[in-house]
Amino acid sequence: MAREFDIIVYGATGFTGRLVAEYLVTAYPTGVSWAMAGRSLSKLEEVRDLIGAKDTALITANSDDPASLTAMCERATVVISTVGPYQLYGSDLVAACAATGTAYVDLCGEPAWMRHMIDAHHDAAKVSGARIVFSCGFDSIPFDLGVLTLQQCAAAKHGKPAPRVKGRVRVMKGGFSGGTAASLKATLAAAARDPGIFKLLTSPFALTPGFKGPHQPTGLIPEYDSSVGAWVAPFIMAPINTKNVHRTNFLLGEKYGADFVYDEMMVAGLGDLGKAAAEAIAKINPLASDKGPKPGEGPSKEERDAGHYDVLFIGEYPDGVRVECVVTGDRDPGYGSTSKMIAESALCLVQDVKGDGGIWTPGALMGDALRERLTAKAGLTFRAG
């Protein structure tokens, strides 16, 4: 059924939502019908004027008004949601999308909430045809598609997937978003109230109901990694990225193997200095400081443009054979690159990928088509060999 808009950006008055809207204005001045949505019409008008989107339609919708969310969803092919923490503000929107057959993408890094949404709405989304895709930003697209790309190369070269894959963040200039920090705090607060949430947070297979693979490395202890010849440290996004990678494998029918083992860590450096750096990183509590952007705040354009990242994926076979993939991004991960990735994910659902309804990962539903879009439009590169 044709909808009035290809895309509605819900949360367009927030910092990241505004970046998404600005990207659509500049990258797609024609050919895409879209609207901006949020709680306040006056703030939407202010953002519309600020980014030069003078003819863009505005829609008022509020997370505590389910009827307004349903009305919004009925007008869109895809809703982009940048309104987090999603466990506080996102549940009714996912329900509305599942009920109305509306596709949905977000920036969620909250695995316990994601599992609750899978349990509550996956079957309804399958019936309605709603394609619901969480984690369409830095968490977890570069990692999800990086592993997918590596495994495609591994299968082509060696006839089977690599049973052991390591994700190693070599460069990351630019921080995480204020929304990411708020989501972490909300998740920890929820876990303190509900031990079941803590169990989901610590399980690598929290997003694969009915499937549990082999023991996985925790990635919590600094170590010397001979595969990269350097000391490695815990990576703050690993707990969500690894779960999404395992869900992709699950949704693809264990295409990476039922015995697939995966972890992510950050390269800290060489020798004694690298060891000291790795140990220092492991002791950092990212929530202990009030420094950094609050939700709705973020770095300047110059700071976003100066950011970038580089992630190495290593696929290992028992006989010592090795396959590699490198993923890079040309903007800071938390804002500049993320805003492009989620916009292109939405457009991929509009223009490139049909697919069945249900709750998906970017890799499982959009895979090759999304990778091509991100390479052509969003400043990412994927090199495997």
N, C-alpha and C positions, 0 to 999 in steps of 0.2 A: 504494500500500500504506500503510495507516494506521501511524503511528509512535506510540510511547509518549508522546513529548513534542513539542509544537509547536516549542520552542526549547530548545537547550542553550547556556548561556553558558560557553564554555571560556576559562579564565583569570580566573575570577570572584574570585580572591583578590588580583589585581593592582589598582592604583588605578583604571584605567579600567574594567576588568571589574566591579569592585564598583559603580561608578557605573551601569553598564548594568543590573546586577541590581537595584540600588536603584530605578532608574527603572521597571523592570517591576513591582516590588512596589507602588509608589505609583500608577502610571498604569494598571495592569491588575491590580487585586486579584482579579478574577474573569475567566473567559472565555479565558484563555491558560494552557496547561499548559507549564511550563518547569522546567528543572533547572540546577544550578550544577555546573561541572566544573573540576578542577584536579589538581595533583600530590598535594597534602596534604589528607587528610580532616579533620585537626584544624584546619587553617587555613580550610577550607571551612565547618566548623561555627562557627568564630569569626566569619566574615563573615556567615553566615546569622543568627546571633544579633544581630550589630551592626546589620543593616539591617531586622530584624523580619520575616524570611522564614521563619517557624518551620516551615511545612509543606512547604517546598521540598525536593525530592529532591537528593541529592548524589552525584556520580559522580567516581571517581578515574580520571584519564587522564594520560598523560605523553608529551611530544613525542618522547622517545627509546624509546618502547614502541609500535610500530605496531599491535600487536594490541589494545592498550587504546584506541587511537584508532578503529580499525575498530568495536570493540564499542560505543563511544560513538556513532559516526555512525549505526549501525544502529537506534538508539533515538530519533533526532531527525528532524523534518522539516527544520529549519534549525539549523546550528551557527554561533554567533557566536564568532569567534576574536579575542581581544584579546592574544594571546601573540606578541609580536614581540621582536626583529626577525624578520620572517617568513622571511627567507633563512636564518636560523639554526635556527628552531624550527617553521616552518610547512609544509615540503614534504610530509612524510608525512601531515599532516592533509588537505591538498588532494588527495593521491592517494587517501586513504581515502574522502573525500566523492565523488570522481569514480567510484570503484569501486562504492560502495554506493548511488548515486543520491540522495545527501543534499545539500540546498541549503546554501550556505555564504556568509557575509559576513564581511569583515574591515575593518581600518583601514589597509591596506597603502599605503605611499608609496614602494615599492622597485621601480622599473620594470624593472630587469634581471631580478630574480627573477620578477616577474609575466610577463615574456616567456618565461622558461624554463618556467613553469607552463603557459602557453598552448601552447607547443610540445609539452610532455610530456602534457598532460591534456585539452586542449580536445576532441579527438575522442572520448576515452573518456567524457567528461562528456556529450557529445551522445548517445552510445549508451545510457548509464545513465539519462539524464534529470536529472543533477545540474546545478542552476543555481548556478554559482560566480560571485560578484560581489565583486571587490576594491574597495578605496578607498571605503568607505561612511561616512566621517567628513568632517571639514572638508576634507581631501583625499580625494575630490574632488567631493562632492555639490553644494555651492553653485555651483561653477563648471560642472560637467557639466550640471546642471539649469538653471542660469542661461543657458547658451548654447542649450540645447534650447528654453527658453521664448522667448528672443529670436527664434530662427529660426522658431518657430511663428507668432509675431506678424508677423515679416517676410513669411512666405509668405502669411498671411491678408491683409495690407495691400497687398503689392506683387506677389504672385503668384510670388515666387521668394525663395530664401534670400539673406541678405547674404553676399557673397563675402569680406568682411573684417570680423572681429569683434575688438574689444579688451576684455579684462577688466581693470578698474581698481579695486584695493582702496582704498577711500576712508577707511574706519575699521576698525581692528582692535584692540580692547582685550582684553587677555588673551593669554597666550603659547601656544606650541606645547607638546606633551606631551613628557615625558622619553623616551617610547618613540620619538617622531619623531627626536629627536637621536640616540638609540642606533641607529636604522635608518640615518640618514645616515652615521654613523661606520662601520657595518658595510658599507654599500654602497661607500664610498670605499676601505676596506681590501680588499674583494673586487676593485674595479677596479684597484688597484695590483698585484694578482696576475694578473689576466686582462684584457688589452687589449680583448677582445671585449665585456666588460662596459662599459668606458668608451665604446665605440662606441655601445652601446645607450643609455647615459645621455645622450649628446649628440644622438641622433637624435629629432626630433619624432615620427617614425613608427615608433618602436621597438615599439609595440603593435599595428601594422597589418601583419602579415606578408603580403607580396605586393602591398602598395599603398604608393606614395610620392607625396605631393602636391607642390605648389610649395614654393619656398624660404620659410622661416618666419623672422620676426624672433627674435633670440636673447633679447631682454629683459634683457641683461646690462649695457647701457651706459645711464647716466642720460641723460635727454633731456627737452626741453620738448615736451609733447604738447598741440597746439592743440585737440584734440577735447575735452579737459577743462580747458584753460586753466591748466595747472599743470605743474610739473616732476614727473617720475615716475622711480622707482628700481626696481632688480631686486626681485622678490618670491620669497622662498625656496621657496614651494610650486609655483611655475610649472613647473619641470621635470617634475613628476608630473602636475599638473592638465592641462597642454596635451596630454600624451600620451593621457590618458584621454578628453579631448574629441575628439581625432582618432580614437581607437578607437570612440567612440560614432558618429561620422560614418561610419566604415568599416563597423560592424555594421549600420547603418541603410541601407546601400547608397548611400553618399555623398549622403545627404539634404541636407547642407549644401553640396553641390557638390564635384566632384573638384578644384576650384581653391581650396578653402577655406583662408584664412589666419587664424591666431589667435595672440594672445600675451596675456600677463598681466604687469602691473607694478603697483607700489604708488604711490599719489599722495603726494608728499613735501611739496608746498607751493607757494606763489606767489613770484614775483620772485627776488631774490638769495638770500633766506633759503631758499626752496624749492630753488634750485639747490644751495646748500651742503648742505642736508639730504639731497638725492638722492645727492650725491657721497659723503657720509658713510655713508649706508646701503649704497652699493655696495662700500665698503671693509670692511664688517663681516664677520668670519668667525664664523658662529654656533657653530662647533665649537671655537673657540679658548678659550672660557671654561668653567670647571667650574660656573659659577653656573647656577641654574635647577634644575628638578626632575630627579631621576634616574628611570629606569624604576621604576615602582611608587610614585612620589611624585607629589604634585600640589598645587594651590592649595586654599585653604579654600573652604567653600561660599559664604561672603560674597564672596570674590574671583571665584569662578565666576559667581555671580549678577550681579556688577557688570560682567562682560565683555559684549561685543557686537561685531558687525561689519556692514559695509555695503560691498557690491561693485556697481559700475556696469559694465554690459556695453553696448558701443556697436557697432551693426551699421552698416557703411558701404557704400554703393553707388558705382560709378564716377561717377554723375551728381550726387553730393553729397547724395542722400537718406540719411536717418539714422533708425535705429530704436534704442530703448534698453530695457534691462531692469535693474531694481535688485533685488538679493537682500540681505535682512538676516537676522541671527540674534540672538536675545535672551540668549545666554549666551556665555561665553568660548569661542573656537573650539576650543582643544585638548582640552577636557574636557567642560564643561557641554553645549555644543551637540553635540559629537561623540558623546557617550554617548546622547543622544536620537536622533540621526540613525541610528546603527547599529541601535539597537533597533527603530525604526520600519521600517528597511529589511528586517529579518528578518520583522517582522510583515506587511509588504507581500507578501513571498514566501509566507507562510503563508495569508494571508486574501484577497489581492487579485489577484495575478498568478500565472498558471501559467507559460506560456512553455516553450520548448524547452531542453534541456540544452545546456551549453557554458559557456565562460568569458566573462562579460558585463561591461558597465559598468552603474552604476545608471541612467543616462539611457537606454541602449539597451533594457534589459529592463523597467524599472519606470516610467520616464518620468512620465506624467501621474498615475498612481495614487500614486506616491511623493511627488510634489509636493503632491498633495491631503492626504496623510497628514501631511507635514511642516508644512504650513500649519495644519492643524487641531489637531495634537498637539504639535509640537516647537518652536514659536516662530519658525519661518522665515516670511518673506514673499517673494513674487515679484510684481513689478509691471512690466508691459511696455507699451510704447506708442510 
